[in-house]
């Protein structure tokens, strides 16, 4: 409980700092990356301790929907916080990521449940789960970039505040979006391969929907990457493919409780 409260407070501190900056969107307000990075890092640390206490229990690992969601959430927060050191384009998505971190903290801490599995000693399965979570976290950030791309494109078309120092360049956001999807697609490929290797019943009734939805998502993201690379897709088409891919992965990952 203590670490959950500490995580929520530090998330709120970072979120407040980001919000105050966004409130001065049309001025010469500068990004205070260092302050947000420090607060965000502490929030991720506290969040990680909290979810580890909830996940690892005496009888095994408690993979409730809330715990799995919190685990993915802290992974997203951690990746986004680290990206802040190099990618200023993460500033806008970070506000949503930290807000979702608070929501998942509250749900996992205060909503009780039990779904015990014994997988800690299965190294291969643990590796498969880690790769799957990493891939999902990257695709989640990429989806927020898709919304950011759509929003920036609409502002540019209206010629509104295009020179604001807070707004990231559209082409830079687009490049980072492509990079995120490309890396996430690589790890999704590894997820599918590791699933076939380490899950003996990967194509049986218990896990077949996970395999099907994950493979469908792989195809959707492959088309999206090809469209961006060769056809220079932008706008609604990119957003639709990103949303569709995330929906398919969510059905696969949460429908099977990650295992």
C-alpha positions as CSV (number, residue, x, y, z in Angstrom):
1,X,0.0,0.0,0.0
2,X,2.8,2.4,0.9
3,X,4.6,2.0,-2.4
4,X,1.3,2.4,-4.3
5,X,0.7,5.8,-2.5
6,X,4.2,6.9,-3.2
7,X,3.9,6.0,-6.9
8,X,0.6,7.8,-7.2
9,X,2.0,11.0,-5.6
10,X,5.1,11.0,-7.9
11,X,3.0,10.3,-11.0
12,X,0.8,13.2,-10.0
13,X,3.8,15.4,-9.5
14,X,5.2,14.6,-13.0
15,X,1.7,14.9,-14.5
16,X,1.2,18.3,-12.9
17,X,4.5,19.5,-14.3
18,X,3.6,18.3,-17.8
19,X,0.1,19.9,-17.5
20,X,1.5,23.3,-16.5
21,X,3.8,23.2,-19.5
22,X,1.0,22.3,-21.9
23,X,-1.1,25.1,-20.4
24,X,1.5,27.5,-21.8
25,X,1.4,25.8,-25.2
26,X,1.2,29.1,-27.1
27,X,4.0,30.9,-25.1
28,X,7.7,30.5,-24.9
29,X,7.5,28.0,-22.1
30,X,10.3,25.5,-22.2
31,X,10.2,21.8,-21.4
32,X,11.7,20.9,-18.0
33,X,12.7,17.4,-19.0
34,X,15.0,16.8,-16.0
35,X,12.2,17.5,-13.4
36,X,9.7,15.2,-15.1
37,X,12.3,12.5,-15.7
38,X,13.3,12.5,-12.0
39,X,9.6,12.4,-10.8
40,X,8.7,9.8,-13.4
41,X,11.7,7.6,-12.6
42,X,10.7,7.5,-8.9
43,X,7.1,6.8,-9.9
44,X,8.2,3.8,-12.0
45,X,10.4,2.5,-9.2
46,X,7.6,2.7,-6.6
47,X,5.1,1.3,-9.1
48,X,7.5,-1.7,-9.8
49,X,7.9,-2.5,-6.2
50,X,4.1,-2.3,-5.7
51,X,3.3,-4.7,-8.6
52,X,6.0,-7.1,-7.6
53,X,4.4,-7.4,-4.1
54,X,1.0,-8.0,-5.7
55,X,2.2,-10.4,-8.4
56,X,4.5,-12.7,-6.4
57,X,2.6,-14.3,-3.7
58,X,3.2,-17.4,-1.5
59,X,1.5,-19.9,-3.8
60,X,2.9,-18.6,-7.0
61,X,2.2,-15.6,-9.3
62,X,-1.1,-13.8,-9.1
63,X,-2.0,-13.0,-12.7
64,X,-5.3,-11.3,-12.3
65,X,-6.4,-8.9,-15.0
66,X,-5.7,-5.9,-12.8
67,X,-2.2,-7.1,-12.0
68,X,-1.4,-7.9,-15.6
69,X,-2.7,-4.4,-16.6
70,X,-0.6,-2.8,-13.9
71,X,2.5,-4.8,-15.0
72,X,2.0,-3.6,-18.6
73,X,1.4,-0.1,-17.4
74,X,4.6,0.2,-15.4
75,X,6.5,-1.2,-18.4
76,X,5.0,1.5,-20.6
77,X,5.8,4.2,-18.1
78,X,9.3,3.0,-17.7
79,X,10.0,2.9,-21.5
80,X,8.4,6.4,-22.0
81,X,10.3,7.9,-19.1
82,X,13.6,6.6,-20.5
83,X,12.7,7.8,-24.0
84,X,12.2,11.3,-22.5
85,X,16.0,11.7,-22.3
86,X,16.3,11.4,-26.1
87,X,12.8,12.0,-27.5
88,X,11.1,15.3,-26.7
89,X,8.2,14.0,-28.8
90,X,7.2,11.8,-25.9
91,X,6.1,14.8,-23.9
92,X,2.5,14.7,-25.0
93,X,1.9,10.9,-24.8
94,X,3.6,11.0,-21.4
95,X,0.7,12.8,-19.8
96,X,-1.7,10.0,-20.8
97,X,0.8,7.3,-19.8
98,X,1.3,8.6,-16.3
99,X,-2.5,9.2,-15.9
100,X,-3.1,5.5,-16.9
101,X,-0.3,4.5,-14.5
102,X,-2.3,6.0,-11.6
103,X,-5.5,4.3,-12.8
104,X,-3.8,0.9,-13.0
105,X,-2.2,1.4,-9.6
106,X,-5.5,2.1,-7.9
107,X,-7.3,-0.8,-9.6
108,X,-4.5,-3.4,-8.9
109,X,-4.1,-2.3,-5.3
110,X,-7.7,-2.0,-4.2
111,X,-9.5,-4.5,-6.4
112,X,-8.9,-7.9,-5.0
113,X,-8.7,-11.1,-7.0
114,X,-6.8,-14.4,-7.4
115,X,-5.5,-16.2,-10.5
116,X,-2.5,-18.1,-9.3
117,X,0.0,-19.7,-11.7
118,X,3.3,-21.4,-11.2
119,X,5.7,-20.1,-13.9
120,X,8.6,-18.6,-12.0
121,X,10.7,-21.7,-12.5
122,X,9.9,-22.0,-16.2
123,X,12.6,-19.8,-17.7
124,X,11.4,-20.1,-21.3
125,X,7.8,-19.1,-20.5
126,X,9.0,-16.2,-18.4
127,X,11.1,-15.0,-21.4
128,X,8.1,-15.4,-23.6
129,X,5.9,-13.3,-21.3
130,X,8.6,-10.6,-20.9
131,X,9.0,-10.2,-24.7
132,X,5.2,-10.1,-25.1
133,X,4.8,-7.4,-22.5
134,X,7.7,-5.4,-24.0
135,X,6.1,-5.6,-27.5
136,X,2.7,-4.6,-26.1
137,X,4.2,-1.6,-24.3
138,X,6.0,-0.3,-27.4
139,X,2.8,-0.7,-29.5
140,X,0.8,1.2,-26.8
141,X,3.3,4.1,-27.0
142,X,3.1,4.0,-30.8
143,X,-0.7,4.3,-30.6
144,X,-0.4,7.5,-28.6
145,X,2.0,8.7,-31.2
146,X,-0.6,8.0,-33.9
147,X,-3.1,10.2,-32.1
148,X,-0.3,12.9,-31.7
149,X,0.4,12.7,-35.4
150,X,-3.3,13.2,-36.2
151,X,-3.5,16.2,-33.9
152,X,-0.4,17.9,-35.1
153,X,-1.4,17.3,-38.7
154,X,-4.8,19.0,-38.1
155,X,-3.1,22.0,-36.4
156,X,-0.7,22.4,-39.3
157,X,-3.6,22.3,-41.7
158,X,-5.3,25.1,-39.8
159,X,-1.9,26.9,-39.5
160,X,-2.4,27.2,-35.7
161,X,0.6,27.7,-33.4
162,X,3.0,25.8,-35.8
163,X,6.0,27.6,-34.3
164,X,5.3,26.9,-30.6
165,X,8.5,25.7,-28.9
166,X,6.5,23.0,-27.1
167,X,5.1,21.4,-30.2
168,X,7.4,18.7,-31.7
169,X,8.1,18.7,-35.4
170,X,5.6,16.6,-37.4
171,X,8.3,14.7,-39.3
172,X,10.2,13.9,-36.2
173,X,7.0,12.5,-34.5
174,X,6.3,10.5,-37.7
175,X,9.9,9.1,-37.7
176,X,9.7,8.1,-34.0
177,X,6.2,6.5,-34.6
178,X,7.7,4.4,-37.4
179,X,10.7,3.4,-35.2
180,X,8.4,2.4,-32.3
181,X,6.2,0.2,-34.6
182,X,9.2,-1.4,-36.3
183,X,10.9,-2.4,-33.0
184,X,7.6,-3.5,-31.5
185,X,6.9,-5.6,-34.6
186,X,10.3,-7.3,-34.2
187,X,9.5,-8.2,-30.6
188,X,6.0,-9.4,-31.6
189,X,7.6,-11.7,-34.1
190,X,9.8,-13.0,-31.2
191,X,6.7,-13.4,-29.1
192,X,5.0,-15.6,-31.7
193,X,8.2,-17.7,-32.2
194,X,8.9,-18.1,-28.4
195,X,5.2,-19.0,-27.9
196,X,5.5,-21.9,-30.4
197,X,8.7,-23.0,-28.7
198,X,7.9,-22.7,-25.0
199,X,4.1,-23.2,-24.9
200,X,3.6,-26.9,-25.7
201,X,-0.1,-26.4,-26.3
202,X,0.3,-23.1,-28.2
203,X,-2.1,-24.2,-30.9
204,X,-4.6,-26.1,-28.7
205,X,-8.0,-24.8,-27.5
206,X,-6.6,-23.1,-24.4
207,X,-4.3,-20.7,-26.3
208,X,-5.5,-20.8,-29.9
209,X,-7.3,-17.4,-29.7
210,X,-4.1,-15.9,-28.4
211,X,-2.2,-17.3,-31.4
212,X,-4.8,-16.2,-33.9
213,X,-5.3,-12.6,-32.6
214,X,-1.5,-12.1,-32.2
215,X,-0.9,-13.3,-35.7
216,X,-3.7,-11.0,-37.1
217,X,-2.1,-8.1,-35.2
218,X,1.3,-9.0,-36.7
219,X,-0.3,-8.8,-40.2
220,X,-2.0,-5.5,-39.5
221,X,1.2,-3.9,-38.2
222,X,3.1,-5.3,-41.1
223,X,0.7,-3.6,-43.5
224,X,1.0,-0.3,-41.5
225,X,4.8,-0.4,-41.6
226,X,4.8,-1.1,-45.4
227,X,2.3,1.7,-46.0
228,X,4.3,4.2,-44.1
229,X,7.6,3.1,-45.6
230,X,6.5,2.8,-49.3
231,X,3.3,4.8,-49.6
232,X,4.0,7.5,-47.0
233,X,0.7,6.9,-45.2
234,X,-0.5,9.6,-42.8
235,X,-3.7,10.8,-41.0
236,X,-6.7,8.6,-40.5
237,X,-5.4,5.5,-42.2
238,X,-2.4,5.3,-39.9
239,X,-4.7,5.9,-36.9
240,X,-7.2,3.2,-37.9
241,X,-4.4,0.6,-38.4
242,X,-2.8,1.4,-35.1
243,X,-6.1,1.1,-33.2
244,X,-7.0,-2.1,-35.0
245,X,-3.6,-3.7,-34.2
246,X,-3.9,-2.7,-30.5
247,X,-7.4,-4.1,-30.3
248,X,-6.2,-7.4,-31.6
249,X,-3.3,-7.6,-29.3
250,X,-5.5,-6.7,-26.3
251,X,-7.9,-9.5,-27.2
252,X,-5.0,-11.9,-27.4
253,X,-3.1,-10.8,-24.3
254,X,-5.8,-10.0,-21.8
255,X,-8.2,-12.7,-23.1
256,X,-5.7,-15.3,-22.1
257,X,-4.4,-13.5,-19.0
258,X,-1.0,-13.5,-20.6
259,X,-0.5,-17.3,-20.1
